Amino acid sequence: KNKQEEPKQRPLFSILKSYNFSEQSANMVSFRRKNKNKQEEPKEAKTAAKEDPAPAPTKKSTPKASAPSKPPTLDDIPDLVDQMLNSKGEKSAAATKRIYELCDVGHKQNRVPMVCSGKHDVLSPLAKCLTQESGDGRHLACLALNNLSIPTENKRVMALGPASKEVIGGLCKVIAEDKQESYLCCICLMNLSFLEASITTILQHSPSPDGKDIAPLDNPSSLLRVLEKLLTNSPAVPKSGSGKSEGVRWACGLIKNLAKSEENAALIGKTDIPKCVVENIRSTTAPPSRWTSNSLEDFSLFVILNLAQWPVSREALINAGAVDVIKPIMAEGDLQGLKATMACSFLGANWAAFPEGGNPAAKAVSELMTNIVEKKGKDGQYAYGVFKLYTATKAYRDLARAASKGGEADTKVLAFPSAVALTLQIASDMVLSSMDDAEGGSKYIPDAMSSEYAVEALESMLPAVLQPADPPRKSVQSEKAASEISQMLITYADVVGTSPEAKESAQSAAAKIKEAGSSARPILEISHDLWTQYRKREGQPLDQFVPSEKGVEADMNGPLDFLPCASPDGGGCIIA
């Protein structure tokens, strides 16, 4: 209708392709629509944190006589929902369009009230619109759900609330049917998956006609199998900007988030998805330096990284030849190089595979660990929150283990004092966070996995950390450092919840460090000094890990466990 009267517009997918969806901000995508009579298409997509103000209005075509004369308000929602559900064709699509307009880029303030206020029920009606045969209504419902999925408050309601099965089920059905809006549904699910509490629920969506529970791997209609089919059925080299390429791209973006859970990674590792993402990297003709944020290659390498860190999915990547495919990317030295470096460390690459003797790898991963504990990102590469501390510390541990096979010469690349001090900081902060009566603290409380990997990295670096001074000499400072660090590691080993592997590593490292304190160890001394400076800045007690070698109280009845003696009759004595 009126098609010949409209100016020719760029295809939807080429418009989206021209935008750089930044991984660095909140990673959520919203849409603005052109206000024209022609079938509505998304004009612009940006991350939630960087949405631009609406552009200056363009010249509008003459509106139809039946078009509403005033913009919709939240009070209109009941009538609009009724029209959406109980009308057909253009009338239903017009109501869906008004719902979309209520939450578009110019009305962000409406998004949370529309979902969380309890006054409006728009999620179930929009989910039902996804099943419409009419492309207009389905397309508009996808756009509305995308914008509503951006606020954090809405994610929990949409992914875990009463309407979650309808929302996730409707989006999954559109993807399964390979509709034109498949890519929009992948984006919406990706937006929801930034709520980490939701990722297991999303991936394990597995509907059945009779309501029976079917495991996702056994159900061709599960989201897991639907995404696998989308990736495996795509052309070897899909045309850039086509519906198929956009669907695959945003499906990989969704899988990138879902793979952050070990439980999800176990499921993904039993599908052909690992092969597909490795093939995406192998078949690309663009060099890594030209990969834009949120491109197919960028997403695929993130999927490889997230799957590689879990033992349950690691083998699937190795079998797909991931190491040989991503090894050359390590030399890039930017975000893609960092991701490839960590993935190669997880996949057991030999130390010789890391460029320039491992120097760039050591610097990039130690910088990432530092940035995470300081709650900051790196300009032009990644924002705070993109990487988890347990991912960075595990990568450093695996680098240290690979280097330790070459002895002191290779581990020295990793064991520079600031990196060693950081492993001490992560472990000691974990100890302090587990003690109810400890003074001070830190702005970043590490998790159990991060502290475990930090301790294991320290143990692997000990050949270089404990390198003696030349010429050998005695050092009071080394003796003090060895005594305090070994005591901290012994205390860490006794923290409730410490894994048997971490406990064994901490005890082994403590024994080696204490034994080495009889002579000067320059790297150990400097690392201890940096760790002490950190604890001063954070207001932590500096005597927390100083071994207490006090006297033993005794009276006529034998030894006492307190100091000083407080016997009311003064009959006690001290055996020093």
N, C-alpha and C positions, 0 to 999 in steps of 0.2 A: 504494500500500500504506500503510495506516495514515493516509491523507491526512486523513480526517475527524477523526482523533484529535489532529492537530497544531494548534497555535494558528496563526491566519492571519498570514503574514509579508509584509512589503513586497516588491514585485518587485525582482529583482536590480538592474535598471538604475536604478531610483529610489534604491536604496541607494547605488550608485556615484555618482550625480549629486549626492548631498548632500555628498560629500567634495571637498575642495579639494586636488588633487594639485599640490604646489608645484613650479614650475620651478626654484626657487631652491636646492634641495638637490641630491641626486644624480639626481633625476628618474626614479627607478626605482620600480616598483610591485610590492608583494607582497600576498599575500592570507591572511586567516585565515578558517577555516570554522567554522560552527556545529556543535556536536557533537550532532546529532539524527538520528533514523532517517530523516527526510524527505530527499529528494535534496539533497545538500550544495550550499550556495550560499556565495559569498564574503561574509563578514560585514563585513570592513573592508579598505580599501586605503589605504596611506599610502606616502609616499616612503621609500626605504630609510633615509635619514639620520634620519627622524623617526618611525619605527615606535613606537607606544606599546606598553607591556607588555600582555599579554593581559588582557582584562577578567575580573572575578570570574565564576566559573563560574555558568552559569544552571542552572535545574532541568532535569535530563535526563529524557527519556522512557525508559521501560523498555527496556533493550537486548535485542536478539534473543539467543536462546540460543546461537547459533553465533558471536556476536561474540567476538573475542579478549579474554582477560582481562588481558593486560599490554600496555603500550605497546611499539611496535616499537623495535628497535635497529639500528645499522648492520650488525651480524652477521646480521640477518634478511634483508638485501637479496637475496642469491642465491635464497633460497626464494621471496621475494615476486616477483622478476622471473620466475622459472619459472612461478609461478601466474598472473602477468599474461599471459604469452605462450601458455601451454598450457591455460588454462581459458577458459571462456566466460561471458558474462552476469554475474550478480551476483558470482560467485566471482572473476572477473578484476577487476571493478570494486573489490571489497573489497581486493584486493592493491594496486591502484593507489592506493586511499585510504590504505593504510598507508605507501606510499612518500611520498605527499603529507604525511602527518603527520610523517614524519621530517625534513621541511624547512620546516615551517610556522613561523609567527612565534615560537612558543615553543621552536623548535629550530634557530635560525639557525646555531648552531655546527656543525651537520651539513652545511650547504650546500656548503662548499668540499671537505671530504673526500669527499662523495658524487660529485663531478665530477672533482676534481683528484688524488685520492690514487693512482689507478691500480688500486685494489682493487675498484672497483665499476663496472659498466657499466649505468647507468640511462638514459642519453640515448637510445640506440637503441630500447630497449623502450618508453620513454615516447613517442618519435616514432611508433612503430608503433601505439600506442594511439590516436593522433590519427586514424587511418583507421577506427576501429571505428564500426559503425553505432549501437552503444549510446551514448546521450547521457551516461550516468553516467561510464563509463570515459573517454570523450573529454574531458569536462568536468574530471574530476580530473587527467588528464594535463596539461591546459592550466594548471591551478592550480600543479601541481608544477613544470612548466617555468618558469613565471613566477617563482616563488620562487628556483629554482636560477639564474636569469639575473641575479640582483641583484649578487652579489659580482664584483668586477673580475676576479679570477683565473678565475672560471667563464666570463665573457664570451668570453675568448679561445678556450677549449676548445670552447664551444658554437657560436661563430660561425666559427671558423677551423680547428677540430680535425677528427679523423677522422669524427666523427658529424655534422659541420656540415650536410652536404647533406641528411641525413635529418631533422635538426631543422628547418632552414629550409624544406625541401620539405614536411614535414608541416604546419607552421604555414601555409604558403602555400596548401596544398590545402584546409584548413579555411576560409580566407578566400574562396577561389575558389568553394567550394560553398555559400557564404553560410549556414554553420551558425550556430547560436545562440552558439557560442563564438568567432565571428570577432573580436569586440572583444578577447577575451583573447589571441588570437594576435597581434593588432596591438600590444598592450601588451608581450607577450614580445619581439617583434622590436624594439620601441622600446627596451626595456631593453638588449638586445644592442647596439643601434646607438649607445649612449653610448660604446662602445669605437670611437674614430674609425678605427682600423685596419681595422675590420670593415665599414664602411658601403658600400664598393665591392662587396665580396663579397656582401653581403646584397641590394643592389638588382639586381645582375647575375645573380641566381638565375634560370636559364632552363632548366627541365627539358625533356627530349624522350624519347618512348618508346624510340627506338632509340639513345639516347646521343649523338646528333650535337649539335655545337655550333650553337645558334641564337641570334642576337642578340636581346637582350631586346625591342627594338622590333618584331621580326618574329615574336614568339612570344606568342600569346594566353594561354599558361599561365605566362609569366614573372611574377615578383612585381610588376614595373613595370606591366604591363598589368592584372594582377589588382587592384592598388590603384586604377588609373585607372577600371576598371569599377565598383569599389565606390563611388567618388565620383560618377561620372557617372550611375549608376543609382539614386542615392538620391533620395527625394522632394524637391521644391523646399523644403519646410519640414517635415523629418521630425519626428515627434512626440517631444518632449523625453523622454529616458529610455528610449526604445524601443531594441530591438536594432539597428535600422538607424542611428539617430542615434549610438549608442555606437560602432558600427563605423566610421562616418565620422569621428567625433571622434578616435579613437585612431589611425586611418589617417593623419590629418593630423599627429598627433604624431610618428608614425614618419617621415613624409615630411619633416617639419621637420628631423630629424637627418640623414636621408639627403642632403638638399639642401646640406649644408655642404661637400660635395666638388664641385669644378668639373666633374669627370668625370661625376658623377651628375647634376648640374644640367643638363648638356648633354642627357642622356637625358630627364629630366623635362620640359625645355622643349619637347620634340618630341611631347608628349602633350597631352591636354586637362586635365591636372592644374592648370596655372596658371589656366585659366579657372574651374575649380571652386573654387579657394581664394579667388579674387577675388569670385566669386559668393557664397561663404559670408559674406564681409564685407558685400557689397552688400545681401543679403537679410535680415540680422539685424535684429531689432527692439529689441535691447538696446543701450543707449548704452555706449560704450567704458568709461565709469567703472564700469559694472556687470559687465564681463567678469571672470570669475574666472580664476586661473591654471589652465592646462591645459583651458580651455573650448575649444569648437570655434573661436570667434572668435580666441582667444589663439593657438592653434596655427596657424590660417590666416594670421594676420598675420606670424607667425614664418616660415612657408613663403615668403611674399612677400618678406620681408626677405632670407632666405638665397638665394633665386633671383635677387633683384634685383642682388646684388653681383657676379654672374658675367656677363660679356658674352654667354656662350653661351645664357643663359636669360632675359636682361633683356628682349629684344625680345618674347618671348611674353607677358610681363606688360604691356608697353606696349600691345600689340595687344588685350589683354583689358580695357583701360581702368583699370588698377590705380591710376594716379596720381590720377584724379578720385575714385576710391572711397576712397582712404586719406588724401587731403589734409586733410579735416576732422578726422581723428583727431589730427593734429599739435598741435592746440590743447589736448589733454587734459593734457599736461605730466607724465604719470606714465610707467610702463613702456610702455604702449601708445603714448603720444605719442612717446617716444624711438624705438621701433621704426618708427613711421610716418615720423618725421623722417629717419631714416637711409635707409629704403627710398625716400622721395621724392628724397633727394639722389642715390642710385644711379640712379634712373630719369630724372634730368635735369630735375626740376621747376625752374621759374624762381625766382629769388631772391624775387620778390614773393609767391610762394605760401607762404613760410615766415612764420608769424604774428609780429607785433610786431617787424617789421624784422629778423627772424632772431636776435634776442637769446636767446630760450629755446632755440633749436636750438644755437647756439654754446655756451651754458653746459652744456646736457645732454650733448652729445657730447664736449666737452673734459673734463667731469667723468668720463665713462665711460673715456676714454683714461687719465686719471690713476689711476682706481681699478684698471684692469687692470694698469698697470705697478707699482702698489703692492700688487697681489695681494689686493684686497678687493672686496666688493660694495657694494650700497647697500640699507640697511635698508628692507624692505617692497617692494622693486622687483626686484632681481636679485642673485644670488650671484656670487662670483668664478668664472669659468669658463664662464658662460652665453654671454658674448660674447668673440670673439677680438679681439686687438689690431689685426689687419689689417682687420677689419670697421670698427672705430671710426676708425682713421686714414684709411681710404678714404672714409668718410662725411665726415670733416672736410676732406679734400682736395676732395671734390666740392662741399661747401658753399662752400669758399674759391673754387673755380673759378666757381661760380654768382655769388658776390658780386663777384668781380673784374671782371665785365662792367659793374658800376656804378661801378668805380673806387675811389678811396681811401675815400670816404664809407661804402660798404657793407662793404669788407674790414676797416674799423676795428672792426666788431662782432665779428669773429673774432680779430683780431690783438691781443688783450690779452696783456700780458707773460707770464703763467703758461702760456698756451697756446703761445705762440711758443717759450718755454724748453723746453716738453715736446717739441716737434718737434726742437729741437736735441739734447735728451737722447736721444731714440730713435735719431737718426742717429749721434751720437757713440758710444753704447753698441754700435751695430752695428760701427762702426770698431774699437773696442777688442776686441770679441769675435773679430774677424778677425785680430788681431795676436797672435802667439804670445808675444812678449816684453813685451806691455803690462802695466803694473801696475794693480792695482785691478780693478774690475768693477762690476756692478750685480746686484740681486736678480732683475731681469727681463731676460733676453736677447731682444731683439726679433728677429723673423724678417725675411727679406729684403724681403717684400712690405710689412710695416709700416714699415720704414725708408724704402722707396721712396715710399710714400704720404706719410710725414711730410715728406720733402724737397720733394715736389711741392706739399704744402699750404703750406710755408714760402714757396716761390717765388710762389704765387698771392697770398699775403698781403703781399708786399713793398711795394706802394703805401702801405699803412698803416704797416708796420714801419719804413720808411725816411722817414716824414714828418719834415721838419726842424723844429727848435726855432723858436719864435716869441718874440722876433726871432732870426734866424739868428746862430750863434756858433760858434766853434771849440771842440772838446772832445777832450781827450786820451783820456778814457774811451771816447768813441764811436770814436775812431781805433783804440784797442786792441781794442774789441769787434768792429769790422768786420774787422780783420786776423785775429783768432783764429777767428771764425766762418767767414770765407771760406776759411781754411786747412783747417779741419775739413771743409768741403764738398768741397774739392779732393781731400783725402785719401779721403773717402767715395767720390768718383767713380772712384777707382782701385782700390777693393776688388774682389777677384775675385768674379764672379757678379752684379755690379751691372748691371741691364738698361740697354740703350742709352738708353731714355727717361729713366730715373732719372739716368744719367750726364749727359745733356744738361741736365736740370733743375738738378742740383747745380752744374755749371759755370756755367750762366747766372746762378743766384742768387749764386754766389761773386763773379762779376765785378761784378754790380750792388751788392752789399754793400760790396765793397772800394772801389769808386768813390765810394760815399756816405760813407765814413769821414772825409772832409776837413772835415765840419761836424757839429754836434751832432744826434744822432738819439735822442730820449728813449726811445722804445719799444725800440729796439735795445739801448740801454745797460742798461735795467732787465731785459730778457730775458737779456742776457749775464750780468748779475749773478746772476740766479736760477739759471741754468745752472751758473755757477761754484760757487755754494753747494751745489748738488746734487753736483757732482763732489768737493767737499771732504768731504761727508758719506759718500760712497762710497769715499773713500780713493784716488781716481783722480789721476794726475799732472796738475798744473795747467799744466805746460809742454808737454803732449802736442801741442797745436796752435799753439804759439807759433812763428812763422816763424823759422828759424835763418839769420841773416845773418852768418856767420862769415868769417874771412879764408881765403885759399887758400894752401895750402902749395906750395912749389916748391923744387927743387934744380937741380943742373947738368943733369939729364935732362928737366926740365920740371915741370908741376904735379903735386902729390900729392893723394891723396884722403883724407888723415887729418890729425888735429890731436892734440897738437902735433907738431912736427917731431922725429923720433927718430933722426936720422942718427947712426951711431956715431962718425963723424969730425967731427961738428959742422959739416959743410960746407953744410947746408941753410939756407934763408932764408925768411922770412915776407913775403908781399906782402899787406898788409892792405887 
